[in-house]
Amino acid sequence: MTLSAGGRIGLAGAAVVGVAFGMARYAYGLTLPGIRADLGLSESVLGLIAGATFAGYLAGLLLAGRLAARHGPRAPTTAGGVCGAAGAVIVTLARSPEPLAVGVVLAGSAGGWVWAPYSDIVTRSVPSRQRPRALAVITTGTSGGLVLLGGLAVLAAVGSWRQVWAGIAIAAVAAALVNVRLVPRTGAAPHRKGRSGAPSLVAALRAPAAYSVVYFAAVVVYFTYAADALDRGGLPAAAVPALYAAIGLTGMVAVATGALVRRAGSLRVAALCLATVGAALVLLALGGDSVVATAASACVFGAGYMTGSAVLAVWTAGLVPEHAGAAFTACLVVGALSSVAAPALAGAVLPGLGLGPLLVATAAVSLLGAAALLLYGAARGTTGDGPGR
């Protein structure tokens, strides 16, 4: 069967993003107990390494645009694949904190390198009717990565945490080869003379940028404290990889994001995702000791999390198709900064507030964000896909 341009690029992008986001970005937290026991590292050192992964991700985001401007948008996706594979190999072989930190930061940077450039690849190589679905498929690759990561974690439970990272290295190499084979080399974007259009770009991204602040804050709080909530609820250790796998499986519904956006508009879909993530946080807060409530939380969160990522890619590409990669990167940078601030604020209030109330408070912020988006759209008479639409 011959794949269309959207199918080829969607498949390659899903593979690369799945490894970079679904596996390399979350593997450190998942393997943290094994790393702590094997290398004998203190909590402060482990925390510093965790914080450094954000620096790697942000560096990848900011450098990807420069590399794409010189060599085309496929170049940073290749760089991300190399970083993911090299970082995972270094972590697998690490026997001290220094190489561990280097490997984790390299692997963590892969997500920053690869995600946004696919917006430019899709807008330049895929027919307009296929673009929303291709972007949704690429983003939903994270779901497949989470499922594989959960499977590796279960297998590593009878072996070593190093097996997880070795599996990521193999997956990263395979994804990079698929990417080079299926994604065309488009060359650098043509230079546009005259005004840069920055003010109009900022105005166009006002709503998706605000959405990014709330969405990424709520998501990072869920991922940061989900395992803690399960542990406090007395659930077995196997519940954590099962949670990741459940999030990945239910997140597959995000492949329909393009069709959903065509029916309801990006703004309404984004609001629905914030409401869904908020509901998942409430379920996690109220049912940490219940297998049923935890499973429901993971399933609800998986749908909201993955569709929330996909709609951001579709939204920004629809608003400014001529600057799709730059628009998506801008929203991701805003979201990355929010992802740092949210855990810091949550950690500061957690001792006095308690985990359950913290999760409920975060859910309230997410739900208020959903309401604000809907009110904004109603006031402006827009669905988020263009002026007055």
Contacts in CASP RR format, 6 or more apart in sequence:
PFRMAT RR
TARGET T0000
AUTHOR 0000-0000-0000
METHOD contacts of the structure
MODEL  1
MTLSAGGRIGLAGAAVVGVAFGMARYAYGLTLPGIRADLGLSESVLGLIA
GATFAGYLAGLLLAGRLAARHGPRAPTTAGGVCGAAGAVIVTLARSPEPL
AVGVVLAGSAGGWVWAPYSDIVTRSVPSRQRPRALAVITTGTSGGLVLLG
GLAVLAAVGSWRQVWAGIAIAAVAAALVNVRLVPRTGAAPHRKGRSGAPS
LVAALRAPAAYSVVYFAAVVVYFTYAADALDRGGLPAAAVPALYAAIGLT
GMVAVATGALVRRAGSLRVAALCLATVGAALVLLALGGDSVVATAASACV
FGAGYMTGSAVLAVWTAGLVPEHAGAAFTACLVVGALSSVAAPALAGAVL
PGLGLGPLLVATAAVSLLGAAALLLYGAARGTTGDGPGR
3 11 0 8 1.000
4 130 0 8 1.000
5 125 0 8 1.000
5 126 0 8 1.000
5 127 0 8 1.000
5 130 0 8 1.000
6 122 0 8 1.000
6 125 0 8 1.000
6 126 0 8 1.000
6 127 0 8 1.000
6 130 0 8 1.000
6 131 0 8 1.000
6 133 0 8 1.000
6 134 0 8 1.000
7 130 0 8 1.000
7 134 0 8 1.000
7 137 0 8 1.000
8 182 0 8 1.000
8 183 0 8 1.000
9 118 0 8 1.000
9 121 0 8 1.000
9 122 0 8 1.000
9 125 0 8 1.000
9 126 0 8 1.000
9 134 0 8 1.000
9 138 0 8 1.000
9 182 0 8 1.000
9 183 0 8 1.000
10 122 0 8 1.000
10 134 0 8 1.000
10 137 0 8 1.000
10 138 0 8 1.000
11 137 0 8 1.000
11 178 0 8 1.000
11 182 0 8 1.000
12 175 0 8 1.000
12 178 0 8 1.000
12 179 0 8 1.000
12 181 0 8 1.000
12 182 0 8 1.000
12 183 0 8 1.000
13 77 0 8 1.000
13 114 0 8 1.000
13 118 0 8 1.000
13 137 0 8 1.000
13 138 0 8 1.000
13 141 0 8 1.000
13 179 0 8 1.000
13 183 0 8 1.000
14 137 0 8 1.000
14 138 0 8 1.000
14 140 0 8 1.000
14 141 0 8 1.000
14 144 0 8 1.000
15 141 0 8 1.000
15 174 0 8 1.000
15 175 0 8 1.000
15 178 0 8 1.000
15 179 0 8 1.000
16 77 0 8 1.000
16 80 0 8 1.000
16 81 0 8 1.000
16 114 0 8 1.000
16 175 0 8 1.000
16 176 0 8 1.000
16 178 0 8 1.000
16 179 0 8 1.000
17 111 0 8 1.000
17 114 0 8 1.000
17 115 0 8 1.000
17 118 0 8 1.000
17 138 0 8 1.000
17 139 0 8 1.000
17 141 0 8 1.000
17 142 0 8 1.000
18 141 0 8 1.000
18 142 0 8 1.000
18 143 0 8 1.000
18 144 0 8 1.000
18 145 0 8 1.000
18 175 0 8 1.000
19 81 0 8 1.000
19 84 0 8 1.000
19 110 0 8 1.000
19 145 0 8 1.000
19 168 0 8 1.000
19 171 0 8 1.000
19 172 0 8 1.000
19 175 0 8 1.000
20 80 0 8 1.000
20 81 0 8 1.000
20 84 0 8 1.000
20 108 0 8 1.000
20 110 0 8 1.000
20 111 0 8 1.000
20 112 0 8 1.000
20 113 0 8 1.000
20 114 0 8 1.000
20 115 0 8 1.000
20 172 0 8 1.000
21 111 0 8 1.000
21 115 0 8 1.000
21 141 0 8 1.000
21 142 0 8 1.000
21 145 0 8 1.000
22 141 0 8 1.000
22 142 0 8 1.000
22 143 0 8 1.000
22 144 0 8 1.000
22 145 0 8 1.000
22 146 0 8 1.000
22 148 0 8 1.000
22 149 0 8 1.000
23 145 0 8 1.000
23 146 0 8 1.000
23 148 0 8 1.000
23 149 0 8 1.000
23 152 0 8 1.000
23 168 0 8 1.000
23 171 0 8 1.000
23 172 0 8 1.000
24 84 0 8 1.000
24 87 0 8 1.000
24 88 0 8 1.000
24 107 0 8 1.000
24 108 0 8 1.000
24 110 0 8 1.000
24 111 0 8 1.000
24 168 0 8 1.000
24 172 0 8 1.000
25 53 0 8 1.000
25 57 0 8 1.000
25 107 0 8 1.000
25 108 0 8 1.000
25 110 0 8 1.000
25 111 0 8 1.000
26 146 0 8 1.000
26 149 0 8 1.000
26 223 0 8 1.000
26 244 0 8 1.000
27 88 0 8 1.000
27 107 0 8 1.000
27 149 0 8 1.000
27 164 0 8 1.000
27 165 0 8 1.000
27 168 0 8 1.000
28 35 0 8 1.000
28 49 0 8 1.000
28 50 0 8 1.000
28 53 0 8 1.000
28 104 0 8 1.000
28 107 0 8 1.000
28 108 0 8 1.000
29 50 0 8 1.000
30 149 0 8 1.000
30 150 0 8 1.000
30 153 0 8 1.000
30 164 0 8 1.000
30 240 0 8 1.000
30 241 0 8 1.000
30 244 0 8 1.000
31 153 0 8 1.000
31 156 0 8 1.000
31 161 0 8 1.000
31 164 0 8 1.000
31 165 0 8 1.000
32 46 0 8 1.000
33 161 0 8 1.000
34 160 0 8 1.000
34 161 0 8 1.000
35 41 0 8 1.000
35 46 0 8 1.000
35 100 0 8 1.000
35 161 0 8 1.000
36 46 0 8 1.000
38 160 0 8 1.000
38 161 0 8 1.000
39 94 0 8 1.000
39 95 0 8 1.000
39 96 0 8 1.000
39 97 0 8 1.000
39 100 0 8 1.000
41 97 0 8 1.000
41 100 0 8 1.000
45 97 0 8 1.000
48 101 0 8 1.000
49 97 0 8 1.000
49 100 0 8 1.000
49 101 0 8 1.000
49 104 0 8 1.000
49 105 0 8 1.000
52 101 0 8 1.000
52 104 0 8 1.000
52 105 0 8 1.000
53 104 0 8 1.000
53 105 0 8 1.000
53 107 0 8 1.000
53 108 0 8 1.000
54 336 0 8 1.000
54 339 0 8 1.000
54 340 0 8 1.000
55 105 0 8 1.000
56 105 0 8 1.000
56 106 0 8 1.000
56 108 0 8 1.000
56 109 0 8 1.000
56 112 0 8 1.000
57 108 0 8 1.000
57 109 0 8 1.000
57 111 0 8 1.000
57 112 0 8 1.000
57 336 0 8 1.000
58 112 0 8 1.000
58 333 0 8 1.000
58 336 0 8 1.000
59 109 0 8 1.000
59 112 0 8 1.000
60 76 0 8 1.000
60 80 0 8 1.000
60 109 0 8 1.000
60 111 0 8 1.000
60 112 0 8 1.000
60 113 0 8 1.000
61 112 0 8 1.000
61 113 0 8 1.000
61 116 0 8 1.000
61 329 0 8 1.000
61 332 0 8 1.000
61 333 0 8 1.000
61 336 0 8 1.000
62 329 0 8 1.000
62 333 0 8 1.000
63 76 0 8 1.000
63 113 0 8 1.000
64 76 0 8 1.000
64 79 0 8 1.000
64 112 0 8 1.000
64 113 0 8 1.000
64 114 0 8 1.000
64 116 0 8 1.000
64 117 0 8 1.000
64 329 0 8 1.000
65 76 0 8 1.000
65 116 0 8 1.000
65 117 0 8 1.000
65 325 0 8 1.000
65 326 0 8 1.000
65 329 0 8 1.000
67 75 0 8 1.000
67 76 0 8 1.000
67 79 0 8 1.000
68 75 0 8 1.000
68 76 0 8 1.000
68 117 0 8 1.000
68 120 0 8 1.000
68 188 0 8 1.000
68 189 0 8 1.000
68 325 0 8 1.000
69 188 0 8 1.000
69 189 0 8 1.000
70 188 0 8 1.000
71 187 0 8 1.000
71 188 0 8 1.000
72 120 0 8 1.000
72 185 0 8 1.000
72 186 0 8 1.000
72 187 0 8 1.000
72 188 0 8 1.000
72 189 0 8 1.000
73 117 0 8 1.000
73 118 0 8 1.000
73 120 0 8 1.000
73 121 0 8 1.000
73 124 0 8 1.000
73 186 0 8 1.000
73 187 0 8 1.000
73 189 0 8 1.000
73 325 0 8 1.000
74 117 0 8 1.000
74 121 0 8 1.000
74 179 0 8 1.000
74 180 0 8 1.000
74 183 0 8 1.000
74 184 0 8 1.000
74 185 0 8 1.000
74 186 0 8 1.000
74 187 0 8 1.000
75 117 0 8 1.000
76 113 0 8 1.000
76 114 0 8 1.000
76 117 0 8 1.000
77 113 0 8 1.000
77 114 0 8 1.000
77 117 0 8 1.000
77 118 0 8 1.000
77 121 0 8 1.000
77 179 0 8 1.000
77 183 0 8 1.000
78 176 0 8 1.000
78 179 0 8 1.000
78 180 0 8 1.000
79 113 0 8 1.000
80 109 0 8 1.000
80 110 0 8 1.000
80 111 0 8 1.000
80 112 0 8 1.000
80 113 0 8 1.000
80 114 0 8 1.000
80 176 0 8 1.000
81 110 0 8 1.000
81 113 0 8 1.000
81 114 0 8 1.000
81 172 0 8 1.000
81 175 0 8 1.000
81 176 0 8 1.000
81 179 0 8 1.000
82 176 0 8 1.000
83 106 0 8 1.000
83 107 0 8 1.000
83 108 0 8 1.000
83 109 0 8 1.000
83 110 0 8 1.000
83 113 0 8 1.000
84 106 0 8 1.000
84 107 0 8 1.000
84 108 0 8 1.000
84 109 0 8 1.000
84 110 0 8 1.000
84 168 0 8 1.000
84 169 0 8 1.000
84 172 0 8 1.000
85 169 0 8 1.000
85 172 0 8 1.000
85 173 0 8 1.000
85 176 0 8 1.000
86 103 0 8 1.000
86 106 0 8 1.000
87 102 0 8 1.000
87 103 0 8 1.000
87 104 0 8 1.000
87 106 0 8 1.000
87 107 0 8 1.000
87 169 0 8 1.000
88 103 0 8 1.000
88 107 0 8 1.000
88 165 0 8 1.000
88 166 0 8 1.000
88 167 0 8 1.000
88 168 0 8 1.000
88 169 0 8 1.000
88 172 0 8 1.000
89 165 0 8 1.000
89 166 0 8 1.000
89 169 0 8 1.000
90 99 0 8 1.000
90 100 0 8 1.000
90 102 0 8 1.000
90 103 0 8 1.000
90 106 0 8 1.000
91 99 0 8 1.000
91 100 0 8 1.000
91 103 0 8 1.000
91 104 0 8 1.000
91 107 0 8 1.000
91 162 0 8 1.000
91 165 0 8 1.000
92 162 0 8 1.000
92 165 0 8 1.000
92 166 0 8 1.000
92 169 0 8 1.000
93 99 0 8 1.000
94 100 0 8 1.000
94 103 0 8 1.000
107 168 0 8 1.000
110 172 0 8 1.000
112 332 0 8 1.000
115 139 0 8 1.000
115 313 0 8 1.000
115 328 0 8 1.000
115 332 0 8 1.000
116 325 0 8 1.000
116 328 0 8 1.000
116 329 0 8 1.000
116 332 0 8 1.000
117 325 0 8 1.000
118 135 0 8 1.000
118 138 0 8 1.000
118 313 0 8 1.000
119 135 0 8 1.000
119 313 0 8 1.000
119 316 0 8 1.000
119 317 0 8 1.000
119 324 0 8 1.000
119 325 0 8 1.000
119 327 0 8 1.000
119 328 0 8 1.000
120 186 0 8 1.000
120 189 0 8 1.000
120 324 0 8 1.000
120 325 0 8 1.000
121 183 0 8 1.000
121 186 0 8 1.000
122 131 0 8 1.000
122 134 0 8 1.000
122 135 0 8 1.000
122 138 0 8 1.000
122 317 0 8 1.000
122 324 0 8 1.000
123 131 0 8 1.000
123 317 0 8 1.000
123 321 0 8 1.000
123 322 0 8 1.000
123 324 0 8 1.000
123 325 0 8 1.000
124 186 0 8 1.000
124 189 0 8 1.000
125 183 0 8 1.000
125 184 0 8 1.000
125 186 0 8 1.000
126 134 0 8 1.000
131 314 0 8 1.000
131 317 0 8 1.000
132 257 0 8 1.000
132 258 0 8 1.000
132 259 0 8 1.000
132 261 0 8 1.000
132 262 0 8 1.000
132 314 0 8 1.000
132 317 0 8 1.000
133 255 0 8 1.000
133 258 0 8 1.000
133 259 0 8 1.000
135 257 0 8 1.000
135 258 0 8 1.000
135 310 0 8 1.000
135 313 0 8 1.000
135 314 0 8 1.000
135 317 0 8 1.000
136 254 0 8 1.000
136 255 0 8 1.000
136 256 0 8 1.000
136 257 0 8 1.000
136 258 0 8 1.000
136 310 0 8 1.000
136 313 0 8 1.000
136 314 0 8 1.000
137 255 0 8 1.000
138 313 0 8 1.000
139 254 0 8 1.000
139 257 0 8 1.000
139 306 0 8 1.000
139 309 0 8 1.000
139 310 0 8 1.000
139 313 0 8 1.000
140 251 0 8 1.000
140 252 0 8 1.000
140 254 0 8 1.000
140 255 0 8 1.000
140 257 0 8 1.000
140 306 0 8 1.000
140 310 0 8 1.000
142 248 0 8 1.000
142 306 0 8 1.000
142 309 0 8 1.000
143 247 0 8 1.000
143 248 0 8 1.000
143 249 0 8 1.000
143 250 0 8 1.000
143 251 0 8 1.000
143 252 0 8 1.000
143 254 0 8 1.000
143 302 0 8 1.000
143 306 0 8 1.000
144 248 0 8 1.000
144 252 0 8 1.000
145 171 0 8 1.000
145 248 0 8 1.000
146 244 0 8 1.000
146 245 0 8 1.000
146 247 0 8 1.000
146 248 0 8 1.000
147 244 0 8 1.000
147 245 0 8 1.000
147 248 0 8 1.000
147 249 0 8 1.000
148 171 0 8 1.000
149 164 0 8 1.000
149 168 0 8 1.000
149 241 0 8 1.000
149 244 0 8 1.000
150 241 0 8 1.000
150 242 0 8 1.000
150 244 0 8 1.000
150 245 0 8 1.000
151 241 0 8 1.000
151 245 0 8 1.000
152 163 0 8 1.000
152 164 0 8 1.000
152 167 0 8 1.000
152 168 0 8 1.000
153 164 0 8 1.000
153 240 0 8 1.000
153 241 0 8 1.000
153 244 0 8 1.000
154 238 0 8 1.000
154 241 0 8 1.000
155 163 0 8 1.000
156 162 0 8 1.000
156 163 0 8 1.000
156 164 0 8 1.000
157 237 0 8 1.000
157 238 0 8 1.000
157 241 0 8 1.000
201 320 0 8 1.000
201 323 0 8 1.000
201 326 0 8 1.000
201 327 0 8 1.000
201 330 0 8 1.000
204 319 0 8 1.000
204 320 0 8 1.000
204 327 0 8 1.000
205 316 0 8 1.000
205 319 0 8 1.000
205 320 0 8 1.000
205 327 0 8 1.000
205 330 0 8 1.000
205 331 0 8 1.000
207 267 0 8 1.000
207 373 0 8 1.000
207 376 0 8 1.000
207 377 0 8 1.000
207 384 0 8 1.000
208 266 0 8 1.000
208 270 0 8 1.000
208 312 0 8 1.000
208 315 0 8 1.000
208 316 0 8 1.000
208 319 0 8 1.000
208 327 0 8 1.000
208 331 0 8 1.000
209 330 0 8 1.000
209 331 0 8 1.000
209 334 0 8 1.000
210 372 0 8 1.000
210 373 0 8 1.000
211 270 0 8 1.000
211 274 0 8 1.000
211 312 0 8 1.000
211 331 0 8 1.000
211 369 0 8 1.000
211 373 0 8 1.000
212 312 0 8 1.000
212 331 0 8 1.000
212 332 0 8 1.000
212 334 0 8 1.000
212 335 0 8 1.000
212 338 0 8 1.000
213 334 0 8 1.000
213 335 0 8 1.000
213 338 0 8 1.000
214 274 0 8 1.000
214 338 0 8 1.000
214 365 0 8 1.000
214 366 0 8 1.000
214 369 0 8 1.000
215 270 0 8 1.000
215 273 0 8 1.000
215 274 0 8 1.000
215 277 0 8 1.000
215 308 0 8 1.000
215 312 0 8 1.000
215 335 0 8 1.000
215 366 0 8 1.000
216 335 0 8 1.000
216 336 0 8 1.000
216 338 0 8 1.000
216 339 0 8 1.000
216 342 0 8 1.000
217 335 0 8 1.000
217 338 0 8 1.000
217 339 0 8 1.000
217 341 0 8 1.000
217 342 0 8 1.000
217 362 0 8 1.000
217 365 0 8 1.000
218 274 0 8 1.000
218 277 0 8 1.000
218 278 0 8 1.000
218 281 0 8 1.000
218 342 0 8 1.000
218 362 0 8 1.000
218 363 0 8 1.000
218 365 0 8 1.000
218 366 0 8 1.000
219 277 0 8 1.000
219 305 0 8 1.000
219 339 0 8 1.000
220 338 0 8 1.000
220 339 0 8 1.000
220 342 0 8 1.000
220 343 0 8 1.000
221 281 0 8 1.000
221 342 0 8 1.000
221 343 0 8 1.000
221 346 0 8 1.000
221 358 0 8 1.000
221 359 0 8 1.000
221 362 0 8 1.000
222 277 0 8 1.000
222 280 0 8 1.000
222 281 0 8 1.000
222 284 0 8 1.000
222 301 0 8 1.000
222 305 0 8 1.000
222 359 0 8 1.000
222 362 0 8 1.000
224 343 0 8 1.000
224 346 0 8 1.000
225 284 0 8 1.000
225 346 0 8 1.000
225 355 0 8 1.000
225 358 0 8 1.000
225 359 0 8 1.000
226 240 0 8 1.000
226 243 0 8 1.000
226 284 0 8 1.000
227 240 0 8 1.000
227 243 0 8 1.000
228 355 0 8 1.000
229 284 0 8 1.000
229 285 0 8 1.000
229 288 0 8 1.000
229 294 0 8 1.000
229 355 0 8 1.000
229 356 0 8 1.000
229 359 0 8 1.000
230 239 0 8 1.000
230 240 0 8 1.000
230 243 0 8 1.000
230 288 0 8 1.000
230 294 0 8 1.000
232 288 0 8 1.000
232 289 0 8 1.000
232 355 0 8 1.000
233 288 0 8 1.000
233 289 0 8 1.000
234 289 0 8 1.000
235 288 0 8 1.000
235 289 0 8 1.000
235 291 0 8 1.000
235 294 0 8 1.000
239 291 0 8 1.000
239 294 0 8 1.000
243 294 0 8 1.000
243 298 0 8 1.000
246 295 0 8 1.000
246 298 0 8 1.000
246 299 0 8 1.000
246 302 0 8 1.000
247 298 0 8 1.000
247 299 0 8 1.000
247 301 0 8 1.000
247 302 0 8 1.000
247 305 0 8 1.000
248 302 0 8 1.000
248 306 0 8 1.000
250 298 0 8 1.000
250 299 0 8 1.000
250 300 0 8 1.000
250 301 0 8 1.000
250 302 0 8 1.000
250 303 0 8 1.000
250 306 0 8 1.000
251 302 0 8 1.000
251 303 0 8 1.000
251 304 0 8 1.000
251 305 0 8 1.000
251 306 0 8 1.000
251 307 0 8 1.000
252 306 0 8 1.000
253 303 0 8 1.000
253 306 0 8 1.000
253 307 0 8 1.000
254 303 0 8 1.000
254 304 0 8 1.000
254 306 0 8 1.000
254 307 0 8 1.000
254 308 0 8 1.000
254 309 0 8 1.000
254 310 0 8 1.000
257 269 0 8 1.000
257 307 0 8 1.000
257 308 0 8 1.000
257 310 0 8 1.000
257 311 0 8 1.000
257 314 0 8 1.000
258 310 0 8 1.000
258 314 0 8 1.000
260 269 0 8 1.000
260 307 0 8 1.000
260 311 0 8 1.000
261 269 0 8 1.000
261 311 0 8 1.000
261 314 0 8 1.000
261 315 0 8 1.000
261 385 0 8 1.000
264 272 0 8 1.000
264 383 0 8 1.000
265 383 0 8 1.000
265 384 0 8 1.000
265 385 0 8 1.000
266 311 0 8 1.000
266 314 0 8 1.000
266 315 0 8 1.000
266 318 0 8 1.000
266 383 0 8 1.000
266 384 0 8 1.000
266 385 0 8 1.000
267 315 0 8 1.000
267 373 0 8 1.000
267 374 0 8 1.000
267 376 0 8 1.000
267 377 0 8 1.000
267 382 0 8 1.000
267 383 0 8 1.000
267 384 0 8 1.000
267 385 0 8 1.000
268 373 0 8 1.000
268 374 0 8 1.000
268 383 0 8 1.000
269 307 0 8 1.000
269 308 0 8 1.000
269 311 0 8 1.000
270 308 0 8 1.000
270 311 0 8 1.000
270 312 0 8 1.000
270 315 0 8 1.000
270 373 0 8 1.000
271 369 0 8 1.000
271 370 0 8 1.000
271 371 0 8 1.000
271 373 0 8 1.000
271 374 0 8 1.000
272 304 0 8 1.000
272 307 0 8 1.000
272 370 0 8 1.000
273 304 0 8 1.000
273 305 0 8 1.000
273 307 0 8 1.000
273 308 0 8 1.000
273 311 0 8 1.000
274 366 0 8 1.000
274 367 0 8 1.000
274 369 0 8 1.000
274 370 0 8 1.000
274 373 0 8 1.000
275 366 0 8 1.000
275 367 0 8 1.000
275 370 0 8 1.000
276 300 0 8 1.000
276 301 0 8 1.000
276 303 0 8 1.000
276 304 0 8 1.000
276 307 0 8 1.000
277 301 0 8 1.000
277 304 0 8 1.000
277 305 0 8 1.000
277 308 0 8 1.000
277 363 0 8 1.000
277 366 0 8 1.000
278 362 0 8 1.000
278 363 0 8 1.000
278 366 0 8 1.000
278 367 0 8 1.000
279 300 0 8 1.000
279 363 0 8 1.000
280 297 0 8 1.000
280 298 0 8 1.000
280 300 0 8 1.000
280 301 0 8 1.000
280 302 0 8 1.000
280 304 0 8 1.000
281 297 0 8 1.000
281 301 0 8 1.000
281 359 0 8 1.000
281 360 0 8 1.000
281 362 0 8 1.000
281 363 0 8 1.000
281 366 0 8 1.000
282 359 0 8 1.000
282 360 0 8 1.000
282 363 0 8 1.000
283 293 0 8 1.000
283 294 0 8 1.000
283 296 0 8 1.000
283 297 0 8 1.000
283 300 0 8 1.000
284 293 0 8 1.000
284 294 0 8 1.000
284 297 0 8 1.000
284 301 0 8 1.000
284 359 0 8 1.000
285 355 0 8 1.000
285 356 0 8 1.000
285 357 0 8 1.000
285 358 0 8 1.000
285 359 0 8 1.000
285 360 0 8 1.000
285 363 0 8 1.000
286 293 0 8 1.000
286 356 0 8 1.000
287 293 0 8 1.000
287 294 0 8 1.000
287 297 0 8 1.000
288 294 0 8 1.000
312 328 0 8 1.000
312 331 0 8 1.000
313 328 0 8 1.000
315 384 0 8 1.000
315 385 0 8 1.000
316 324 0 8 1.000
316 325 0 8 1.000
316 327 0 8 1.000
316 328 0 8 1.000
316 331 0 8 1.000
317 324 0 8 1.000
317 325 0 8 1.000
317 327 0 8 1.000
317 328 0 8 1.000
318 324 0 8 1.000
318 385 0 8 1.000
318 386 0 8 1.000
319 327 0 8 1.000
319 384 0 8 1.000
319 385 0 8 1.000
319 386 0 8 1.000
320 326 0 8 1.000
320 327 0 8 1.000
342 362 0 8 1.000
346 358 0 8 1.000
346 362 0 8 1.000
349 358 0 8 1.000
350 358 0 8 1.000
353 361 0 8 1.000
377 383 0 8 1.000
377 384 0 8 1.000
380 388 0 8 1.000
381 388 0 8 1.000
382 388 0 8 1.000
382 389 0 8 1.000
383 389 0 8 1.000
END
